Amino acid sequence: MQINVKYFASMRERMGCAEQQVQVSELSLTVEKLWQGYLADVPLPVNTLVAVNMEYCDLTTPLGEGDEVAFFPPVTGG
């Protein structure tokens, strides 16, 4: 199954690319499993925002063929 992954702002700098396509073999894949098993050897930064197919979600959201997952760093303002 192929998952399209996008990184924004400092997440893009940290990962070294703006987007990538990831081939996965797991059928019961979640956002958290995608990060841990296929994208990085480090924990997902605290308060990272995640969207699947342009809708904000949490790390337990299941993924399917062709889904787009986006990672956004925490946003601050004042």
N, C-alpha and C positions, 0 to 999 in steps of 0.2 A: 504494500500500500504506500502511496506517496503523499507526504504532507508538505505543504508550502509554509515556510517559516520566514517571518519578517522581524527585523530588529529596528528600534527607533532610538534616536538621540544617543545617550551614553551607552545604551545596550548595544548599539551598532558598533561603537568604538571598542567595547569590551570583547565582542564576538569576532571582530575583524571583517565583518561583511554586513551588507544591508538586508540580504535575503538569501535563502538557500532552499533547495528541495531535498527532503530526507526520505529515503526508502526505509520502511520499517516492516518487520515481519509479525509484530504482535497484533492480535485481533482485538484485544481489550485494552487499547491504549488510551491513556488520559494525558492531559497537558503535563502533569507532574512526571509521569513515566517518560514522556517524550524528552523533557529537559534532562532528567537523570540518566536515561539510557542512551540517548542519541545526540544530545547537543553539548553538554558540558560536564566536566568532572568536578564542578564546584556546585554548592547549593544555589538555588535561585535566590537572588537578593531579596531581602525582606521588603515588602510593600510593592513589589513589581506588579504592574497591571498587565493583565492578559486578556486578549480578545480572540475568539474563534469565529471565523466568518463574519468579522466586523461587529460582533456583539461581545461586550465585556462578560467575563466568566470567571470561575475560580479554577483551581488546580485539579479538581476532580472531574472536570468536564470531559466526557468521552470524545474521542476523535475518530473520524472515518476517512475513507479514501478521498483525496483531493481537498481536504479541509485546509484553510489558511489560518495559521496561528501567529499572532503578533504579540511581541513583548515590548512593554513600555516601562522606562524607569519611573520611580515615584516622582510626582510633580509637586513642587512647593511654590508658594506665592505669598504675597503679602501686601 
